[in-house]
């Protein structure tokens, strides 16, 4: 019985962390550079108000593919890097 209770507690803890989704990797494409707008997974449009952009990525151009990290709560995205190659 004790092992079952421990297993249930572990499962509940894992499910709680997954429900919070503290960080999530996403991919997108730059639609415009001024103002910066990024389309994520064909359905979400992010403007500069929702993006944290490192100084080294301030020269993004339309068509650039990017990796983003969705922060806890889903309201803000950190631009991680520009991606090379074809989608």
C-alpha positions as CSV (number, residue, x, y, z in Angstrom):
1,X,0.0,0.0,0.0
2,X,2.8,2.4,0.9
3,X,4.5,2.0,-2.5
4,X,1.2,2.8,-4.2
5,X,0.8,6.0,-2.2
6,X,4.4,7.1,-3.0
7,X,3.8,6.3,-6.7
8,X,0.7,8.4,-6.7
9,X,2.5,11.3,-5.0
10,X,5.3,11.2,-7.6
11,X,2.8,11.0,-10.4
12,X,0.9,14.0,-9.0
13,X,4.2,16.0,-8.7
14,X,5.1,15.2,-12.4
15,X,1.7,16.2,-13.6
16,X,1.8,19.5,-11.7
17,X,5.1,20.5,-13.2
18,X,3.9,19.6,-16.7
19,X,0.7,21.6,-16.2
20,X,2.7,24.6,-15.3
21,X,5.0,24.2,-18.4
22,X,7.8,26.3,-16.9
23,X,9.7,26.5,-20.2
24,X,8.8,25.4,-23.7
25,X,10.9,25.5,-26.9
26,X,9.1,26.9,-29.9
27,X,10.1,27.8,-33.5
28,X,9.0,30.6,-35.6
29,X,9.6,32.9,-38.6
30,X,10.2,36.7,-38.6
31,X,7.4,38.4,-40.5
32,X,8.6,41.9,-40.2
33,X,11.6,43.6,-38.5
34,X,10.1,47.0,-37.8
35,X,8.0,46.5,-35.8
36,X,9.4,43.0,-35.0
37,X,6.7,40.4,-35.5
38,X,7.3,36.6,-35.3
39,X,4.9,33.9,-36.4
40,X,5.1,30.9,-34.1
41,X,3.9,27.5,-35.3
42,X,1.6,28.9,-38.0
43,X,-0.9,30.2,-35.6
44,X,0.5,32.7,-33.0
45,X,1.7,36.2,-33.9
46,X,4.1,37.7,-31.4
47,X,5.0,41.4,-31.4
48,X,7.9,43.1,-29.7
49,X,5.8,43.5,-26.6
50,X,5.9,39.8,-26.0
51,X,9.5,39.2,-27.1
52,X,12.8,39.5,-25.2
53,X,15.4,40.1,-27.8
54,X,19.2,39.8,-27.1
55,X,21.3,42.6,-28.5
56,X,23.0,40.1,-30.9
57,X,19.7,39.4,-32.6
58,X,18.5,43.0,-33.2
59,X,19.3,42.6,-37.0
60,X,16.6,40.0,-37.7
61,X,15.1,40.1,-41.2
62,X,11.8,38.9,-42.6
63,X,12.0,35.2,-43.4
64,X,14.6,34.4,-40.7
65,X,13.8,31.3,-38.8
66,X,14.2,31.6,-35.0
67,X,14.1,29.5,-31.9
68,X,12.2,30.9,-28.9
69,X,11.8,29.9,-25.3
70,X,8.3,30.4,-24.0
71,X,8.6,31.5,-20.4
72,X,6.3,30.3,-17.5
73,X,2.8,31.6,-17.9
74,X,3.2,31.8,-21.7
75,X,3.1,35.6,-21.9
76,X,6.7,36.3,-22.9
77,X,9.2,34.6,-25.2
78,X,13.0,34.8,-25.2
79,X,14.5,34.8,-28.7
80,X,17.3,32.2,-28.4
81,X,18.9,32.3,-31.8
82,X,18.5,32.5,-35.6
83,X,18.3,29.1,-37.3
84,X,19.9,28.1,-40.6
85,X,18.8,25.8,-43.3
86,X,15.3,25.1,-44.7
87,X,12.2,24.6,-42.6
